[in-house]
Amino acid sequence: GEDVEQSLFLSVREGDSSVINCTYTDSSSTYLYWYKQEPGAGLQLLTYIFSNMDMKQDQRLTVLLNKKDKHLSLRIADTQTGDSAIYFCAEMDSSYKLIFGSGTRLLVRP
Amino acid sequence: EADIYQTPRYLVIGTGKKITLECSQTMGHDKMYWYQQDPGMELHLIHYSYGVNSTEKGDLSSESTVSRIRTEHFPLTLESARPSHTSQYLCASSGTTTGMAQETQYFGPGTRLLVL
């Protein structure tokens, strides 16, 4: 079945760039998503990318998609302490269900 | 910003009690979902609905049940709560939203359940 994998933890210094990586298995996925979850809260949609795009930029966020390698990344420029959270990558399957990765915990050090 | 609400936000209850977790959305979305999430861990889909009077079980087996009598409302019920049900429950909805990817899921704030 479909599977989405992420590294579990990333630590960066405030002001540096963060890059969170994700791999997926379903080559028919049309949309891929990044969500952010802060402690005790639900998931907040950060951004998404169509499968026919290579890159999408939205303010400090840049999403890169390598469809050949089924690799998705989220780059956060000028990372701030408020960016500390868990970031989930997700792909949508053919029945509109989201397949989530296990989440990457981002820690931003002052 | 998504308009999806969950109540209660926190619930502490004794074993054997019946509970209902409420989820409502005002976006007119046809699809709604329930996920179970243990602290800091991945999400598991436990129920979903593609419209009124339509409910399906998700990928993770759950003793809970759901109903979808109205488009905007998707409550989850546990007939007899047990400590193993302690978790965070997240509700989501999806549908076509102007300017956004079709079927993007929007999440509520979650209900954190503790069964003693």
Interface residues (C-beta under 8 A of the other chain):
Chain A: Y31 Y33 Y35 G40 A41 G42 L43 Q44 L45 Y48 F50 I86 F88 M92 Y96 K97 L98 F100 G101 S102 G103 R105
Chain B: A2 Q6 K31 Y33 G40 M41 E42 L43 L45 Y48 Y50 G58 L90 A92 S94 M100 A101 Q102 E103 T104 Q105 Y106 F107 G108 P109 G110 R112
